[in-house]
Amino acid sequence: MTESELIRRIRLGEDSTFELKQVLFAGSRVNAPNRQKLAEELTAFANGRGGTLVLGVDDETREIVGIPFGKLDIVQIWVRDICKDLIEPSLEIFFQKFELPNSIGNDVAVICVEVERSLYVHSVSGVFFRRFGDTKRKLSAESVARLFQERNQMRLIQFDEFSVPRTSLSDLDELQTNRFLREYLNLTEINAKKLGIAADDDAGITRLTVAGVLLCTKSPQKWLPHAQIQAVHYKGERDDINYQYDAQDISGPLDEQVNETLYFAMRNMRTQATKQIRRTERSQYSKRALFEALVNAVAHRDYSMAGTRIRFHMFRNRIELCVPGGIPNTLSPDNLHLRQFCRNEAIVSLLARCPTSTELGRSYMMDRRGDDVPIIREETKKLTGKFPEYRLIDDSELHLIIPAAELDKIWCDGRVWFLNGIVIRKMICAYIELI
């Protein structure tokens, strides 16, 4: 919006996408507008078509009163805190400052707060609002249900195919994107749409999709801050912040998150080494099983659940991988290895084109044959003698518990028996001869 366009809109007054507010101070503290009311206005925009809030204009007289230049940063921090502390999930906003003439011809500062139509449904203190005309309205339970149906993955368009506000093809990283261009020689707008990494928004503007942001940009968390993995290694068998060996918030494109989390696990797990004719190593966990579990997690988590992260927690005797999102009614934790389920078709399609290390048993990050859960089960059973366990928590989070191999016990590598890493086959034979 240009300065002249903003002045014209102020003269016309408020409408479905335009709101005016005067800012008053008590010393260096913002005294008005009311924090709760402002949060509701911003939420109403986000739940609707988006809009612009202009701070520094009297909403009744439309007079441009301005904000003191020395207090502009105070106002911006104040609004950001409102979006973070009062709105659930937290709301992404954008600021633009203008100098406009007041009633006596002096230039004063105003702040435009731009709110995009959100990918999510936002509330303030558990109450949902939406913009109708020039006012906000509290939504009924029926209207809230319809709003969720509009925005979530129940729509014909899956969530990973949604266009992400404030993105464009220029945000694509060439190195990240070229991995998926085997069938397309050049990255054009048409090819980007065929790959599922770009789509038109409601206004017909080409944006990146959720899948495109997650796999084809350097920093997906710029737009989707919850799309990351929290990795923690605890000393014992419980998740106590005072008993941590290692912790890392892992971000970046999804395939990098998988590789970095796998490296986190490898450097924190115990390994037992023995040497007979050749050196033999036995780790607490199967690297291949962990790889399959992590790929599954980033491929199938529910990215519409803002404010939630994948959690990869290592304990003395197990790993717990917690993935936001439920499973369809036709599936249960007990039959995941028998049936297939795909929440994010575009993400899965891209991961199936994403090269990976062949030492993990495949050439590409994702295998669409549905062998992932069986591999996790078989690899874990072979190493530990136990199957991993899936649990569904509150129909909104899937937990995978992978038991650790007990290294300080008798085990066999297929030919030789060991006790605490010492060869015991000769000891057994000698004992039999004595008998």
C-alpha positions as CSV (number, residue, x, y, z in Angstrom):
1,M,0.0,0.0,0.0
2,T,1.4,3.4,-0.9
3,E,1.0,6.6,1.2
4,S,-1.7,8.0,-1.0
5,E,-3.6,4.8,-1.0
6,L,-3.5,4.6,2.7
7,I,-4.7,8.2,3.1
8,R,-7.7,7.4,0.8
9,R,-8.6,4.3,2.7
10,I,-8.5,6.2,6.0
11,R,-10.9,8.8,4.6
12,L,-13.3,6.1,3.5
13,G,-13.2,4.5,7.0
14,E,-13.4,1.0,8.3
15,D,-14.6,-2.0,6.3
16,S,-14.3,-5.8,6.3
17,T,-10.5,-5.7,5.9
18,F,-9.6,-2.3,7.4
19,E,-9.6,-1.2,11.1
20,L,-8.4,2.1,12.7
21,K,-7.2,2.6,16.3
22,Q,-5.8,5.5,18.2
23,V,-2.8,4.7,20.5
24,L,-2.6,6.3,24.0
25,F,0.3,6.2,26.4
26,A,0.8,6.3,30.2
27,G,4.4,7.3,30.4
28,S,6.3,4.9,28.2
29,R,3.6,2.2,28.4
30,V,0.7,1.7,25.9
31,N,-2.5,2.5,27.7
32,A,-5.0,2.1,24.8
33,P,-6.4,0.3,22.9
34,N,-7.2,-2.6,25.3
35,R,-4.9,-5.6,24.8
36,Q,-7.7,-8.1,24.8
37,K,-9.9,-6.2,22.4
38,L,-7.0,-5.7,20.0
39,A,-6.2,-9.4,20.1
40,E,-9.8,-10.1,19.2
41,E,-9.6,-7.7,16.2
42,L,-6.4,-9.3,14.9
43,T,-7.9,-12.8,15.3
44,A,-11.0,-11.8,13.4
45,F,-8.9,-10.7,10.5
46,A,-6.8,-13.9,10.6
47,N,-9.9,-16.1,10.7
48,G,-11.4,-14.2,7.8
49,R,-9.9,-12.8,4.6
50,G,-7.1,-11.0,6.4
51,G,-6.9,-7.2,6.8
52,T,-5.0,-4.1,7.9
53,L,-5.0,-2.5,11.3
54,V,-3.8,1.1,11.3
55,L,-2.5,2.4,14.7
56,G,-2.4,6.1,15.1
57,V,-5.8,7.1,13.7
58,D,-9.0,7.9,15.6
59,D,-11.5,5.3,14.6
60,E,-14.5,7.6,15.2
61,T,-13.3,10.9,13.5
62,R,-10.8,9.2,11.1
63,E,-8.3,11.9,12.2
64,I,-4.7,11.1,11.8
65,V,-3.3,11.7,15.3
66,G,-0.1,9.7,14.9
67,I,2.3,8.0,17.3
68,P,5.4,9.7,18.8
69,F,8.5,8.7,16.7
70,G,10.4,7.7,19.8
71,K,7.6,5.2,20.8
72,L,7.2,3.3,17.5
73,D,9.3,0.4,18.7
74,I,7.4,0.2,22.0
75,V,4.1,-0.1,20.0
76,Q,5.5,-2.8,17.7
77,I,6.8,-4.9,20.7
78,W,3.5,-4.4,22.4
79,V,1.6,-5.7,19.4
80,R,4.0,-8.7,18.9
81,D,3.5,-9.7,22.6
82,I,-0.2,-9.6,22.2
83,C,0.0,-11.9,19.2
84,K,2.3,-14.3,21.1
85,D,0.7,-14.2,24.6
86,L,-3.1,-13.7,24.0
87,I,-3.8,-15.4,20.6
88,E,-3.8,-19.2,20.3
89,P,-2.0,-20.4,18.2
90,S,0.3,-17.3,18.1
91,L,-0.3,-15.1,15.1
92,E,2.2,-14.0,12.5
93,I,1.9,-10.3,11.6
94,F,3.8,-7.8,9.5
95,F,4.5,-4.1,10.2
96,Q,4.8,-1.1,7.8
97,K,5.4,2.5,9.0
98,F,4.2,5.6,7.3
99,E,4.5,9.3,7.7
100,L,1.2,11.0,7.0
101,P,0.0,14.6,7.4
102,N,-2.2,15.4,10.4
103,S,-5.0,17.9,10.4
104,I,-2.6,20.9,10.7
105,G,-0.3,19.6,8.0
106,N,2.5,18.2,10.1
107,D,3.9,14.8,9.3
108,V,3.2,12.2,12.0
109,A,3.9,8.4,12.2
110,V,1.4,5.6,11.9
111,I,1.9,1.9,12.0
112,C,0.1,-0.5,9.6
113,V,-0.3,-4.0,11.0
114,E,-0.9,-6.4,8.1
115,V,-2.7,-9.7,8.9
116,E,-2.9,-12.4,6.3
117,R,-5.7,-14.9,6.0
118,S,-4.2,-17.6,8.3
119,L,-3.6,-21.3,7.6
120,Y,-4.9,-21.9,11.1
121,V,-8.0,-21.1,13.2
122,H,-7.1,-18.6,16.0
123,S,-8.8,-17.8,19.3
124,V,-8.5,-15.5,22.3
125,S,-9.2,-17.0,25.7
126,G,-10.9,-19.9,23.9
127,V,-13.3,-17.6,22.0
128,F,-13.3,-17.4,18.2
129,F,-13.9,-14.3,16.2
130,R,-14.4,-13.4,12.5
131,R,-14.7,-10.1,10.7
132,F,-18.2,-9.2,9.4
133,G,-18.5,-5.8,7.7
134,D,-16.6,-3.3,9.8
135,T,-17.0,-5.2,13.1
136,K,-15.8,-8.4,14.6
137,R,-18.2,-11.0,15.8
138,K,-17.9,-13.9,18.3
139,L,-18.6,-17.2,16.4
140,S,-21.1,-19.7,17.5
141,A,-20.2,-23.3,18.0
142,E,-21.6,-24.2,14.6
143,S,-19.7,-21.4,12.9
144,V,-16.5,-22.5,14.6
145,A,-17.0,-26.0,13.3
146,R,-17.5,-24.7,9.8
147,L,-14.4,-22.5,10.1
148,F,-12.3,-25.5,11.1
149,Q,-13.7,-27.5,8.2
150,E,-12.7,-24.7,5.8
151,R,-9.1,-24.6,7.1
152,N,-8.1,-28.1,8.1
153,Q,-7.1,-31.2,6.2
154,M,-10.7,-32.4,5.9
155,R,-11.1,-30.2,2.8
156,L,-10.6,-31.6,-0.7
157,I,-7.2,-29.9,-0.6
158,Q,-4.8,-31.4,1.9
159,F,-3.0,-29.1,4.3
160,D,0.4,-29.6,2.7
161,E,-1.1,-28.3,-0.6
162,F,-2.3,-25.0,1.0
163,S,-0.6,-21.8,-0.3
164,V,1.5,-20.1,2.4
165,P,1.0,-16.3,2.8
166,R,3.9,-14.0,2.1
167,T,5.8,-16.5,0.0
168,S,6.7,-16.5,-3.7
169,L,8.8,-18.5,-6.1
170,S,11.8,-16.3,-5.3
171,D,11.8,-17.9,-1.8
172,L,12.8,-21.3,-3.3
173,D,16.3,-22.4,-2.8
174,E,17.9,-23.6,-6.0
175,L,20.0,-26.4,-4.4
176,Q,17.1,-27.7,-2.4
177,T,14.6,-27.5,-5.3
178,N,16.8,-29.1,-8.0
179,R,16.7,-32.4,-6.2
180,F,13.1,-32.8,-7.3
181,L,13.5,-31.8,-11.0
182,R,14.3,-35.1,-12.5
183,E,11.4,-35.0,-14.9
184,Y,11.4,-31.2,-15.3
185,L,14.4,-29.6,-16.9
186,N,13.7,-26.1,-15.7
187,L,12.0,-24.6,-12.6
188,T,9.1,-22.7,-14.1
189,E,5.9,-21.6,-12.4
190,I,4.1,-24.4,-14.3
191,N,6.6,-27.1,-13.2
192,A,6.5,-25.8,-9.6
193,K,2.8,-26.3,-9.6
194,K,3.1,-29.8,-11.1
195,L,5.6,-30.7,-8.4
196,G,3.1,-29.5,-5.7
197,I,5.6,-26.9,-4.3
198,A,3.5,-23.9,-5.6
199,A,-0.2,-23.0,-5.9
200,D,-2.4,-20.0,-6.5
201,D,-3.9,-18.4,-3.4
202,D,-7.5,-17.0,-3.2
203,A,-6.4,-13.9,-5.0
204,G,-4.8,-15.8,-7.9
205,I,-1.2,-15.0,-6.7
206,T,1.3,-17.8,-7.0
207,R,2.6,-18.8,-3.6
208,L,4.7,-21.7,-2.2
209,T,2.7,-24.5,-0.7
210,V,3.3,-25.9,2.8
211,A,5.1,-28.8,1.1
212,G,7.2,-26.4,-0.9
213,V,8.2,-24.4,2.1
214,L,9.1,-27.5,4.1
215,L,11.4,-29.1,1.5
216,C,12.5,-26.4,-1.0
217,T,13.5,-23.4,1.2
218,K,16.5,-23.0,3.5
219,S,14.5,-22.0,6.5
220,P,11.0,-23.4,6.6
221,Q,10.6,-22.2,10.2
222,K,10.4,-18.6,8.9
223,W,6.8,-19.4,7.8
224,L,6.1,-22.6,9.8
225,P,7.9,-22.2,13.1
226,H,6.4,-25.3,14.6
227,A,7.8,-27.5,11.8
228,Q,10.9,-28.8,13.7
229,I,12.1,-31.6,15.9
230,Q,12.9,-31.3,19.6
231,A,15.7,-33.8,20.4
232,V,16.6,-34.5,24.0
233,H,18.8,-37.2,25.6
234,Y,17.9,-37.8,29.3
235,K,20.1,-39.5,31.8
236,G,17.6,-41.9,33.2
237,E,14.1,-43.2,32.4
238,R,12.1,-40.0,32.9
239,D,11.9,-36.7,31.2
240,D,13.3,-34.3,33.8
241,I,14.9,-31.1,32.6
242,N,17.5,-31.4,35.3
243,Y,18.7,-34.8,34.0
244,Q,19.7,-34.1,30.4
245,Y,22.8,-35.2,28.7
246,D,22.1,-33.4,25.4
247,A,19.4,-31.3,23.8
248,Q,18.9,-29.7,20.4
249,D,16.1,-28.0,18.5
250,I,16.5,-29.3,14.9
251,S,15.2,-27.2,12.1
252,G,15.8,-26.7,8.3
253,P,14.2,-28.7,5.4
254,L,12.6,-31.9,6.4
255,D,15.3,-34.2,5.0
256,E,17.9,-32.3,6.9
257,Q,15.9,-32.6,10.0
258,V,15.8,-36.4,9.5
259,N,19.6,-36.6,9.0
260,E,20.4,-34.3,11.9
261,T,18.1,-36.1,14.3
262,L,19.6,-39.5,13.2
263,Y,23.1,-38.1,13.9
264,F,21.9,-36.9,17.3
265,A,20.7,-40.4,18.1
266,M,24.0,-42.0,16.8
267,R,26.2,-39.8,18.9
268,N,24.1,-40.4,22.0
269,M,23.4,-44.1,21.9
270,R,25.7,-46.7,23.4
271,T,27.6,-49.2,21.3
272,Q,29.1,-52.4,22.4
273,A,32.2,-53.6,20.5
274,T,33.8,-57.0,20.4
275,K,36.7,-58.5,18.5
276,Q,37.0,-62.1,17.5
277,I,38.3,-62.5,13.9
278,R,36.9,-59.1,13.0
279,R,35.6,-56.2,15.0
280,T,31.8,-56.5,15.7
281,E,29.7,-53.7,17.0
282,R,26.2,-53.8,18.4
283,S,24.3,-50.6,19.1
284,Q,21.3,-49.9,21.3
285,Y,19.1,-49.1,18.3
286,S,19.0,-50.0,14.7
287,K,20.0,-47.1,12.5
288,R,17.7,-48.2,9.7
289,A,14.7,-48.4,12.1
290,L,15.4,-44.9,13.4
291,F,15.7,-43.6,9.9
292,E,12.4,-45.1,8.8
293,A,10.7,-43.8,12.0
294,L,12.0,-40.2,11.5
295,V,11.0,-40.1,7.8
296,N,7.6,-41.4,8.8
297,A,7.3,-38.7,11.4
298,V,8.1,-35.7,9.2
299,A,6.1,-37.1,6.3
300,H,2.9,-37.8,8.2
301,R,2.7,-35.3,11.1
302,D,-0.2,-32.9,11.1
303,Y,1.3,-29.6,10.1
304,S,-2.0,-27.8,10.7
305,M,-1.5,-28.2,14.4
306,A,0.4,-25.0,15.1
307,G,2.5,-24.8,18.3
308,T,3.3,-28.5,18.3
309,R,6.6,-30.1,17.4
310,I,7.9,-33.6,16.8
311,R,9.6,-34.8,20.0
312,F,12.5,-37.2,19.8
313,H,13.4,-38.2,23.4
314,M,16.1,-40.7,24.3
315,F,16.1,-42.4,27.7
316,R,18.3,-45.1,29.2
317,N,16.2,-47.9,28.0
318,R,14.1,-46.5,25.2
319,I,13.4,-43.8,22.6
320,E,10.0,-42.1,22.4
321,L,9.1,-40.4,19.2
322,C,6.0,-38.2,19.6
323,V,4.3,-37.1,16.4
324,P,1.5,-34.5,16.3
325,G,-1.7,-35.8,14.6
326,G,-4.2,-38.6,15.0
327,I,-4.9,-41.5,12.7
328,P,-8.1,-42.4,10.7
329,N,-10.8,-44.4,12.4
330,T,-10.0,-47.3,10.1
331,L,-6.6,-47.6,11.7
332,S,-5.4,-48.4,15.2
333,P,-1.9,-48.5,16.7
334,D,-2.0,-52.3,16.5
335,N,-2.5,-52.5,12.7
336,L,-0.3,-49.7,11.4
337,H,2.1,-52.3,10.1
338,L,-0.7,-54.0,8.1
339,R,-2.2,-50.9,6.4
340,Q,-1.2,-47.6,4.8
341,F,-2.1,-44.1,5.7
342,C,-1.0,-40.8,4.0
343,R,-1.8,-37.4,5.5
344,N,0.4,-35.3,3.3
345,E,0.5,-36.6,-0.3
346,A,2.6,-33.7,-1.7
347,I,5.3,-34.1,1.0
348,V,5.4,-37.9,0.6
349,S,5.7,-37.4,-3.2
350,L,8.7,-35.0,-2.7
351,L,10.4,-37.3,-0.2
352,A,10.1,-40.1,-2.7
353,R,12.2,-38.0,-5.0
354,C,14.7,-36.9,-2.4
355,P,18.1,-38.8,-2.6
356,T,19.5,-40.3,0.5
357,S,22.4,-42.5,1.6
358,T,22.2,-46.1,0.1
359,E,23.6,-47.5,3.4
360,L,20.1,-47.0,4.8
361,G,18.7,-49.6,2.4
362,R,17.3,-47.3,-0.2
363,S,18.2,-44.6,-2.8
364,Y,15.5,-42.1,-1.8
365,M,14.2,-40.8,1.4
366,M,10.7,-42.3,1.1
367,D,9.5,-45.6,-0.2
368,R,5.8,-45.6,-1.1
369,R,5.5,-49.4,-0.9
370,G,4.4,-49.2,2.7
371,D,7.4,-51.1,4.1
372,D,8.4,-48.5,6.7
373,V,6.5,-49.7,9.8
374,P,7.3,-53.4,9.1
375,I,11.0,-52.5,8.8
376,I,10.9,-50.6,12.1
377,R,9.3,-53.6,13.8
378,E,11.6,-56.2,12.2
379,E,14.8,-54.3,12.8
380,T,13.9,-53.6,16.4
381,K,12.8,-57.2,17.1
382,K,16.0,-58.6,15.6
383,L,18.2,-56.3,17.8
384,T,16.3,-56.3,21.1
385,G,14.0,-59.3,21.0
386,K,11.0,-56.9,21.4
387,F,8.6,-55.2,19.0
388,P,8.3,-51.4,19.2
389,E,5.0,-50.0,20.5
390,Y,2.6,-47.4,19.1
391,R,0.3,-45.5,21.3
392,L,-2.4,-42.9,20.3
393,I,-2.7,-40.1,22.9
394,D,-6.0,-38.2,23.0
395,D,-6.6,-39.0,19.3
396,S,-4.2,-36.1,18.5
397,E,-0.6,-37.5,18.9
398,L,1.0,-40.8,18.0
399,H,3.8,-42.1,20.2
400,L,6.3,-44.7,19.0
401,I,8.3,-46.3,21.8
402,I,11.5,-48.2,20.6
403,P,13.1,-50.3,23.2
404,A,16.9,-50.3,23.6
405,A,19.0,-53.4,23.3
406,E,20.5,-54.5,26.6
407,L,24.2,-54.5,25.8
408,D,25.5,-55.9,29.1
409,K,24.1,-59.4,28.6
410,I,24.7,-62.5,26.6
411,W,24.1,-62.0,22.9
412,C,25.1,-63.6,19.5
413,D,26.1,-61.9,16.3
414,G,25.0,-65.0,14.3
415,R,28.2,-67.1,14.8
416,V,29.8,-66.2,18.1
417,W,28.3,-65.8,21.6
418,F,29.4,-62.9,23.9
419,L,28.9,-62.1,27.5
420,N,29.4,-58.4,28.3
421,G,31.5,-58.2,25.1
422,I,33.7,-61.2,25.9
423,V,33.7,-64.3,23.7
424,I,32.1,-67.2,25.7
425,R,31.9,-69.9,23.0
426,K,35.2,-71.4,24.0
427,M,34.3,-71.2,27.7
428,I,31.1,-73.2,27.0
429,C,33.0,-75.8,25.1
430,A,35.6,-76.2,27.8
431,Y,32.8,-76.5,30.4
432,I,31.1,-79.3,28.3
433,E,34.4,-81.2,28.1
434,L,34.7,-81.2,31.8
435,I,31.2,-82.6,32.2
